[in-house]
């Protein structure tokens, strides 16, 4: 049965809370999706100092944390 996971972004003093989330069959799938999103965010044209994406389950438990780092677009 799929479960809902949320993807919150923290950048220094700013926090973007994901109120909608997405459903995944396993925590591993949600964590992998979070890693992919963190990588994509890093291609934005801005610097990310100390930014992270947290993957949180519906009970509020963090299951993964991914650092967002500036990436050069392909």
C-alpha positions as CSV (number, residue, x, y, z in Angstrom):
1,X,0.0,0.0,0.0
2,X,1.5,3.4,-1.0
3,X,2.3,5.9,1.7
4,X,2.6,9.6,1.5
5,X,6.0,11.3,1.9
6,X,6.8,15.0,2.1
7,X,9.8,16.9,0.8
8,X,10.8,20.0,2.8
9,X,13.6,22.3,1.8
10,X,15.8,24.3,4.2
11,X,18.2,26.9,3.0
12,X,19.9,28.8,5.8
13,X,17.0,30.5,7.7
14,X,14.3,29.8,5.0
15,X,12.1,26.6,5.2
16,X,9.8,25.5,2.4
17,X,7.3,23.0,3.8
18,X,5.7,20.5,1.4
19,X,2.0,20.3,2.4
20,X,1.0,18.1,-0.5
21,X,3.6,15.3,-0.6
22,X,3.6,12.3,-2.9
23,X,2.8,8.6,-2.6
24,X,5.5,5.9,-2.8
25,X,5.4,2.2,-2.3
26,X,8.5,2.2,0.0
27,X,10.6,4.6,2.0
28,X,13.5,3.7,-0.3
29,X,11.6,4.9,-3.4
30,X,10.7,8.2,-1.6
31,X,14.3,8.7,-0.5
32,X,15.6,8.1,-4.1
33,X,13.0,10.6,-5.4
34,X,14.2,13.1,-2.9
35,X,17.8,12.6,-4.0
36,X,16.8,13.2,-7.6
37,X,14.9,16.4,-6.7
38,X,17.8,17.7,-4.6
39,X,20.1,17.2,-7.6
40,X,17.6,19.0,-10.0
41,X,17.2,21.9,-7.5
42,X,21.0,22.3,-7.6
43,X,20.8,23.1,-11.3
44,X,18.9,26.3,-10.6
45,X,20.8,29.5,-11.3
46,X,21.5,30.4,-7.7
47,X,23.9,29.5,-4.9
48,X,22.8,27.1,-2.2
49,X,24.6,27.6,1.1
50,X,23.8,24.9,3.6
51,X,20.6,23.8,1.8
52,X,19.0,20.5,2.4
53,X,16.0,18.5,1.3
54,X,14.4,16.4,4.0
55,X,12.1,13.4,3.1
56,X,9.5,13.0,5.9
57,X,6.9,10.3,6.2
58,X,3.2,11.0,7.1
59,X,4.0,10.5,10.8
60,X,6.6,13.3,10.7
61,X,9.7,11.0,10.8
62,X,12.6,12.0,8.6
63,X,13.6,9.1,6.5
64,X,16.3,10.8,4.4
65,X,18.2,14.1,4.1
66,X,19.9,15.2,0.9
67,X,22.3,18.2,0.6
68,X,21.5,20.6,-2.2
69,X,24.6,21.7,-4.0
70,X,25.1,24.0,-7.0
71,X,25.3,21.8,-10.1
72,X,26.2,22.9,-13.6
73,X,23.3,22.1,-16.0
74,X,24.0,19.5,-18.7
